[in-house]
Amino acid sequence: MKQRSICALLLMLHAAAVPAQVLNGPESVEFHPRSGRHLVSNPSGGDVLWRTSSGTLSTFTAAPTAPYGIEFLRGTVFVLDSGFLRGYDVDTAASVLNLAITGASFLNGITSDGDHTLYITDFSAKRLHRVDVANLASPVQTLLQTLTPTPNGVIYDKANNRLLIATWGSGRVLSYDIATNTAPTTLITATGYSNIDGITLDCNGHLYIAAWSCPGGGGCLARFEPPFTATSPATIEAAALSNPADIDFDPRSGAIGIPESGANRVTLVQRCAPAVFVDDFER
């Protein structure tokens, strides 16, 4: 009996020594189709977590220092962390890339073309970068543009071969033509919205922004319907959000994941019907 009691006590002490996984200022979410879970960057906690649909958390990797934007591509989880683009194998969390971005100040938003190209925004330096990761052993980085507005979230618009960029401060959505590499132009002036953090597109081509300040006060998720014009009206889909950050649309469930950095939670908003097949399904 004494031996069993000692074993039980040791197990209790071990469990108490292992810190519980908690969201601490979550910044970015990314859906992983095969597992049906979200990856969540936790900059204040210095880790990237798995989140199940029921909200259960577990550690994917605790290697980063302050992870912000994350993007899943070709079996790799790419993480923006303290001036670096880091890559981790999605199945093992083994490090596969550790690339210092030249001239980086505060790397924040990241998206991909679904093939081998990543696009990254630098919030403080107001820059747009491209990184070709076709060969992880020899990635190629390129500075594309230095912007006037402060770029934050970014999403690849495949149908138009462009990037849509959310701006901090006065709410605007910029359009960057990838083929011509000309200076981004204003696609939408989001009157009444400011400090736009996240941006995404859904199954119907609707554009969503996550703004910290919205009409009526507080943060929100707002929707714009195509065709987009400078004065396209917005419809608020979710209100009273606390500092909503880098959002992601999950085509499998049809929901938009919203990390609320001010409330330490992830909120899901259903926008499309669940899809059986996902075009960009990868390892």
JOJOWO-V898351 format. One record per residue. N is the residue number from 1. RES is the residue in one small letter. SS is DSSP state (helix for helix, strand for strand, loop for the rest). NEAR is the number of other C-alpha atoms within 8 Angstrom. Layout:
n: (N,N)
res: (RES,RES)
ss: (SS,SS)
near: (NEAR,NEAR)
This chain:
n: (1,2,3,4,5,6,7,8,9,10,11,12,13,14,15,16,17,18,19,20,21,22,23,24,25,26,27,28,29,30,31,32,33,34,35,36,37,38,39,40,41,42,43,44,45,46,47,48,49,50,51,52,53,54,55,56,57,58,59,60,61,62,63,64,65,66,67,68,69,70,71,72,73,74,75,76,77,78,79,80,81,82,83,84,85,86,87,88,89,90,91,92,93,94,95,96,97,98,99,100,101,102,103,104,105,106,107,108,109,110,111,112,113,114,115,116,117,118,119,120,121,122,123,124,125,126,127,128,129,130,131,132,133,134,135,136,137,138,139,140,141,142,143,144,145,146,147,148,149,150,151,152,153,154,155,156,157,158,159,160,161,162,163,164,165,166,167,168,169,170,171,172,173,174,175,176,177,178,179,180,181,182,183,184,185,186,187,188,189,190,191,192,193,194,195,196,197,198,199,200,201,202,203,204,205,206,207,208,209,210,211,212,213,214,215,216,217,218,219,220,221,222,223,224,225,226,227,228,229,230,231,232,233,234,235,236,237,238,239,240,241,242,243,244,245,246,247,248,249,250,251,252,253,254,255,256,257,258,259,260,261,262,263,264,265,266,267,268,269,270,271,272,273,274,275,276,277,278,279,280,281,282,283)
res: (m,k,q,r,s,i,c,a,l,l,l,m,l,h,a,a,a,v,p,a,q,v,l,n,g,p,e,s,v,e,f,h,p,r,s,g,r,h,l,v,s,n,p,s,g,g,d,v,l,w,r,t,s,s,g,t,l,s,t,f,t,a,a,p,t,a,p,y,g,i,e,f,l,r,g,t,v,f,v,l,d,s,g,f,l,r,g,y,d,v,d,t,a,a,s,v,l,n,l,a,i,t,g,a,s,f,l,n,g,i,t,s,d,g,d,h,t,l,y,i,t,d,f,s,a,k,r,l,h,r,v,d,v,a,n,l,a,s,p,v,q,t,l,l,q,t,l,t,p,t,p,n,g,v,i,y,d,k,a,n,n,r,l,l,i,a,t,w,g,s,g,r,v,l,s,y,d,i,a,t,n,t,a,p,t,t,l,i,t,a,t,g,y,s,n,i,d,g,i,t,l,d,c,n,g,h,l,y,i,a,a,w,s,c,p,g,g,g,g,c,l,a,r,f,e,p,p,f,t,a,t,s,p,a,t,i,e,a,a,a,l,s,n,p,a,d,i,d,f,d,p,r,s,g,a,i,g,i,p,e,s,g,a,n,r,v,t,l,v,q,r,c,a,p,a,v,f,v,d,d,f,e,r)
ss: (loop,helix,helix,helix,helix,helix,helix,helix,helix,helix,helix,helix,helix,helix,helix,helix,helix,loop,loop,loop,loop,loop,loop,loop,loop,strand,strand,strand,strand,strand,strand,strand,loop,loop,loop,loop,strand,strand,strand,strand,strand,strand,loop,loop,loop,loop,strand,strand,strand,strand,strand,loop,loop,loop,loop,loop,strand,strand,strand,strand,strand,loop,loop,loop,loop,loop,strand,strand,strand,strand,strand,strand,strand,loop,loop,strand,strand,strand,strand,strand,strand,loop,loop,strand,strand,strand,strand,strand,strand,loop,loop,loop,loop,loop,strand,strand,strand,strand,strand,strand,loop,loop,loop,loop,loop,loop,strand,strand,strand,strand,strand,strand,loop,loop,loop,loop,strand,strand,strand,strand,strand,strand,loop,loop,loop,loop,strand,strand,strand,strand,strand,strand,loop,loop,loop,helix,helix,helix,loop,strand,strand,strand,strand,strand,strand,strand,loop,loop,loop,strand,strand,strand,strand,strand,strand,strand,strand,helix,helix,helix,loop,strand,strand,strand,strand,strand,strand,strand,loop,strand,strand,strand,strand,strand,strand,strand,strand,loop,loop,loop,loop,loop,loop,loop,strand,strand,strand,strand,strand,strand,strand,strand,strand,strand,strand,strand,strand,strand,strand,strand,strand,loop,loop,loop,loop,loop,strand,strand,strand,strand,strand,strand,strand,loop,loop,loop,loop,loop,strand,strand,strand,strand,strand,strand,loop,loop,loop,loop,loop,loop,loop,loop,loop,loop,strand,strand,strand,strand,strand,strand,strand,loop,loop,strand,loop,strand,loop,strand,strand,strand,loop,loop,loop,loop,strand,strand,strand,strand,strand,strand,loop,loop,loop,loop,strand,strand,strand,strand,strand,strand,loop,loop,loop,loop,loop,loop,loop,loop,loop,loop,loop,loop,loop)
near: (4,5,6,7,8,8,8,8,8,8,8,8,8,8,7,7,6,6,5,4,8,5,9,10,13,17,15,15,15,13,12,10,11,7,5,9,11,12,13,15,15,18,14,8,9,12,16,14,14,12,13,10,8,5,6,7,10,8,10,10,9,8,6,10,9,12,16,15,14,16,11,11,12,8,10,10,12,12,12,15,13,9,11,12,13,13,12,13,12,9,5,6,9,6,9,9,10,9,8,8,9,4,4,11,9,10,17,13,14,15,11,13,9,7,7,11,12,12,12,14,16,17,13,8,9,13,13,13,13,12,12,11,11,7,7,8,5,6,11,7,9,7,8,9,9,8,11,5,7,11,15,16,16,18,13,11,10,7,4,5,10,12,13,13,14,17,17,14,8,8,15,13,13,14,12,13,11,9,6,5,9,7,7,9,7,10,11,12,11,13,5,8,13,13,12,19,16,15,18,12,12,13,8,6,8,11,12,12,13,17,18,16,13,12,7,4,7,12,15,16,14,13,12,12,10,7,4,9,7,8,7,11,6,9,7,9,8,9,9,8,12,11,11,19,15,16,16,12,12,11,12,10,10,15,12,12,14,16,17,17,14,8,8,11,9,9,8,8,9,8,8,11,6,8,9,5,6,9,4,5,8,8,6)
